[in-house]
């Protein structure tokens, strides 16, 4: 599979065949709460813990940021690395963020009782009606700009 990355550095990190596909499958399984398995040379299956999976994702993200274990101990080096590679990091985790935004709170009883979700792209109206004074909060996600804007209005 020939994947086009935004930078040569990112392409170099994932140059090994199957590395990117394995990374995406790992992050997908972590986000969806799926069991994760690895296979040895003989084809024997072993379940991997979430801690091990998170460690594997962390290792790849450190590689993307050109960080070593020693570098990670320095908040200054971490901050500089993230600043230098923030677009590459977002490119890798964008689909995971979209999934969390879409599904992250929907299983919460509070979310379902008190939050009214609208998606204008799917034809939902922008009109809201209430019989009581409420705090009205709107979150807007701009697809092209990767922005999340919140507005709070007291409706009387």
Buried (B, 14 or more C-beta within 10 A) or exposed (E): EEEEBEEEBBEEBBEEEEEBEBBBEBBBBBBEEEEBEBEEEEEEEEEBEEEEBEEBBEEBBBBBBBBEEEBBEEEEBBEBBBEEBEEBBEBBBEEBBEBEEEEEEEEEEEEEEEEEEEEEEEEEEEEEEEEEEEEEEEEEBEEEEEEEEEEEEEEE
